[in-house]
Amino acid sequence: MAESQLNRRDFIRGTAAGAALLALGIGPESVYAGDDVVKLIFLHTNDVHSRIDPFPMDGSRNQGMGGVAGRASLIKKIRQEEKNVLLLDAGDIFQGTPYFNFYGGELEIKMMSMMGYDAGIMGNHDFDNGIEGFHKQLPHANFPILNANYDFSDTLLNGKTQPYKIFKRDGLKIGVFGLGIELNGLVNKQQYGNTIYMDPLPKALEMERFLKLDQHCDLVVCLSHLGYKYDSSKVSDLVIARNTNFIDLIIGGHTHTFMDKPDSIRNLKGTETLVNQVGFAGINLGRIDFIFQRKNAKKISYSSDLQSIKTNFKI
């Protein structure tokens, strides 16, 4: 076995892969020494909009796409193959099919809990039944709702959400915080009540410093329902990425942007922030894998994958 590993290492050293590894600051032996590295997988959705069933097989562009059954099956398969998985949703869980009209979001939240979501955020459509409607569904959630820039103090949601959550996986600390879009103009005042919206950029700067510098998180993730980008000066995921220092990954929603791979953005420190979004209606499951050196929790590489959810049976 030792000779076999040595031969493989020698092979890697003599190829372009070896040069790539050296550029990343790691030796070829790390590829085979599983104890030397930690792999962390993010799975993510956004703007599912109550798409419990796949789109009907009616000849439309999205026929057979989406649906909870296919997503749950894929998530289960990945968890069986990988050790450290975080499953996140970037908002607009509700609204879009009769399931929401009949059940008010209960089914959506229950199914997310069954799939083992680790965290989610509220999008503007998650206010469609008002603060009271969302509050009513929270007992069905076994995952936290994260939001750092909505002040719910004078609403039923006071104390029911949290600004951030720190996850621990295989020696790593991952700090995740949430940012929501401005509700005024998107949502009726009656529906969001006394919710106070706070500028997301100052809040992002506050949260990233807290998670990176105070809590010493190895990875900082922003769950965002701000939207990918705009022609105007409106704050977006790209604005957040370019004007912060320590965010490693922004998982976005709201604009229903289909991205084949994450955008790599240079932040204020000149380091890389990834921005990703995977469309809408549960058509895709996003996946981003990070590799860390175990000895110092240094992030050394990442890869991404976009997996479509498709079934072929008729509804």
N, C-alpha and C positions, 0 to 999 in steps of 0.2 A: 504493500500500500504506500509506504513512504517513497519507494522508487517511482511508482506511478504518479504520485503527486509532484515529485521533483521534475519528472519529465514534462508534465503539464505546465508547471511554472516556467520551465525553460522555454517552452513553446510560446507562452504568453509574452515573455520578455523579448522575444525576437520578432514580435508582430506589432502592427499599429495599435492593437489593444494595449500592449505594454506601454507604449508611449503615452496613450491616453490616461492610463492609470497613474503613471508617473506625474503627468500634468496635474492630476487631481491630488497629488501628494500622498499616494498610497502605493504599496508594493503589490506585485502580482500575487504574493502569498495570501493577501487578504481576501482574494476571491474564493479561496478554498478553506480558509480558516474561519469557519462559521462563528466561533466564539469571539472573534476579533471585531465583528461588525454586528450592528443591530438594524433590522429592516422594519420600517414603519409604514403602514399602508393607510391612506385616506381614501374612503369611498364617499361619494357625495351626490346629492340631488338638489334640485331647486325648481320652484314653480311647478310642482306636481299637479296642483289645481284639481284635487279630488278625482284624479284619473285612477280609479280602482280597477276597472276593466281595461283591456287593450282597446285601441280604436277599432271600430267595427270593420269587417272585411267587405268594404263597399266600393273598392276601387280608388279611394281617396289617397292622398300622398302618404298619410301616416297609418294606413290600414295595418292592423295587427301589431302596432307598436305600443309600447308602454304597458301598464298593468302591473298590479302588485305581485301576482303569482310569479311572473318571469323575473322580476326584480328580487323577490325573496329567494328564489332558487339560485340566482347568480351570487347573491350575497352569502348564502349558506355555503356554496361551493368555495368561494374565496376564503371564507373563514376556516374551512377545513384544510385549506392549503397553506394558509399564512397564520403566523402567531400573533402579530401585533396589528390589529385593525381598528380604526376609528371610522364610524359611519355618521355623517353629518348632513343636515338639510338647511338650505339657505332661504327658506320662507316661501310664502304663498302656498301653504299646505291646502288651504280651503278654496272652494268656489270653482265651478266649471262643469260639473256633472250633476245629475239629479240626486246622487248620493248625498251631496252637501245639502240640497234643498230638503231632503227627507230626514236626515240624521244630524244635521247641524255641525258636522265635523267629527262626531263620535267615532265613526268607522275609520276615518283617516288616521286619527291619533291612536286608536287601538291597533291598527295594522302597523304603524310605525313602531309602536312598542313591541309588537310581536317580532318584527324584523330586527330589533335590537339597536335602534338608533341611539347614539351616544349623546347627541345634542341637536337642537334646532333653534331657529329664530322665527320671529313673526314678520311676515310680509304685510303689505297694505291690505291684501284681500283676507288676511286672517282677522281683520276687524269687521268683516262684512256682516256678521251677526252681533256686532257691538262688543264692547269690553265684556259684557255679561255673557255673551255667547261663547267667547273664547275661554273665559273663566270656568264655564260649565263643563268644558271638555278636559280641563287640566287633570282631574282625578284619573283619567284614562292614560295619562302619559307617565311612563316610567323613565323618562329622560328629561333633562332640564331645558327650559326655554331661556336663551341667552340674549340679553340686550343691554348695552352700556349707554346708549344715548336716548332712551325713552325713560322719562321719570314717571313712574306709575303711582307715586306716593298718595295721590288723592283719587285713587280708583280701586276697584275690586282686585286688581292685579298687584296691589302693593304687597311685596314680599313673596309673590308667586313666581317671579322671574329672577334671574341673577345676571350680573354684568359679564361674568366670565366663569370658566370652569377649568381647573387644572387636572389633566389626566396623567397617570403614570403607567408607562408601558416598558417593561424590560430594562429598567434603570433610567429611562428617559422621562423628563417632565415636559408635557405639552400644554401650553396655555392657549385656550380658545376663548375669544370674546366676540360679541355680536354687535352689529350696527344696523339700524333700521332707517328707511327713507323718510323724508318729511311727509307727514300725513295730510297736512293742510293742502287742499286742492286735489288730493287723490281720494280721500275718505271724508265722508260727512262728519262734521263736528259731533253730531249726536252719537256716532258710532265709536269714536275714540275718546269722547268725553274730556276729562281733565288731564289726559296724557300730555306731558310736556316734552317736546322735541328739542334735543340739544345738538348743536353743530357736530357732525360726526368726525371732522378732522381733529379738532382739539381733543375730543374724547379718544380717538384712536391713538394720538400721541401720549395721552395719559395712560391708557391701558397697556400699550406696548412697553413703556418704561417700567410700569409696575410689574408686568409679567416677566420681562427680560432681566431687569436690573434688581428688583426687589425680591421676586420669587425665583429668580435664576432658572427660568424655563429654557430648555434646550431648543425648543421650537415654538414660535408664536404664530397663531393662526387667527385670521379674522373671518368670521362668518358674516357676510354682507348681503343686505337686500337694498343696496343703493343703486345698482345698475352698473353695467360694464363701462360704458363711456357715453358722453353726450357732446353735441356740437356746441352747446352753450357752456357756461362756466359752472353749471350745476355739478355738485360733488358726485364723484363716481368712484368705482374701484380703482381705475387708473390714477385718479387724483390722489386717493389715499396711498396707493403704492409709491408714487413718486415723491410724496411729501412726508413720509415717515422713515424710521430708522431701523427697526428691528422686526418688522413683520416678514415672516418667511413665505406665507401662503395666504392668499385671499380667495375664499370660495364664495362666489357671487350668485346673485339672482336678480330678479325683477325685469330685466330687459330681454329675457328669453334668448340669450345669445348662444348659438351653437358654436363651440370651439373644439376643434380637433385635438388641440394640445394647449397647454397653458401659455400665456404670454409671459415673457421674462422681462421685468421692468427694473431699472436701476433706481434704487431709493436714495435718500439723502446722504447715506454713508457710502454710496457707490457699490453696494452689494445687491444681490438679486432678490427680488420679491416676485413670486409666481402669482398670476391671476388666472382663475379658471371659472368656467360656467358651462353647463351642459344642456342648454335648451329649455325644454319645458315638458310637462305632462308625463314625466317618468320615462320618456323615450330612450334616454341614455342614463347610464351609471358612470359617473366620473371616477377615475382611479389615479392617484399619484403616490408613488413609492419613494420614500427617502431612505438613504443608507447613511448610517452613522458609524464612526469608529467608537467601539465600546469603551476604550480606555479613557477617552477625554470627551465623549459625547459630541464630537465634531461632525457636522454634516459634511459628507464628502461627495454625494451625488444624488440625483433623482431621476426617475423615469415616469412617464404618464401613459395612460391607456384610456380610450373611450369605448365603452362596451354598450352596444345597442340592445334594447329589450324588445324582443319580437316573438310573437306566437302566431300560429297558423290556423287555430281553430276558430270557428264562427261563434259569435256571441248571440 
